[in-house]
């Protein structure tokens, strides 16, 4: 049994943003969001549910799901696979935009409902913070008095989730394990809730056509190449925000990336297109490994 990598846009949308995702999304949000007075979500509406089993353009580094909860709160759930330039500003901008766009001309400000921007990252965003989940609100600096909870930013950094299958206890543990590891599992772990069992069933590759799986695998390859680009950009001093599909930099760096991609199972033709090295150059370098 093989499962889709939930961190890619196709799988993330299928699990959390389709017509059949409401119960799954309710379970996930109740496990990671701390609502006032221990409120638990009973129902929600998914905004623009994802029904077409096709991927977005390869330039997308994130995918989001939007929902309106039973208490009127708007939630933006985002899966971000690359630490691109301006990420924090874009997340704040999208939350503020969702908050302000609720009102039409002449509406009272009292009609505004809270907005939660929940971002899951496949990298460490806050290097000096060891917390798995980080929450931000508007508060007074010295006395830490809360101004309002109408806009809340929540970040979950997957690399900081290190529990093994045997260490899973809470529903939150099981959801984060699913998102982080489903793509490398060959079976459904034991003691899953009905919602998590359903999530694994949705992500089962046996349920998808060859075309859908090919699109999914192409996106995984693209993400892997972009991560190689970011790594090389750091070594060569290039801006992380300027990744244009071909890896720029010193020849030594290109060779290193090419070898790593090959070891990861990426085809030579794709490696050539991404690094700018010729097929012959790549094959020559591979003789030494």
Buried (B, 14 or more C-beta within 10 A) or exposed (E): EBBBBBBBBBBBBBBBBBEEBBBBBBBBBBBBBEBEEEBEBEEBEBBEBBEEBEBEEBEBBBBBBBBBBEBEBBBBBBBBBBBBEEBBEBBBEBBEEBBEEBEEEEEEEEEBBBBBBBBBBBBBBEEEEEEBBBEEEEEEEEEEEEEEBBBBBBBBBBEBBEBEBEEBEEBBBBBBBBBBBBBEBEEBBEEBBEBBEBBBEBBBBEEBEEEBBEBBBBBBBBBBBBBBBBBBBEEBEBEBEEBEEEBBBEEEBBBBBBBBBBEEEBEBEBBBBBBBBEEEBBEEBBEEE
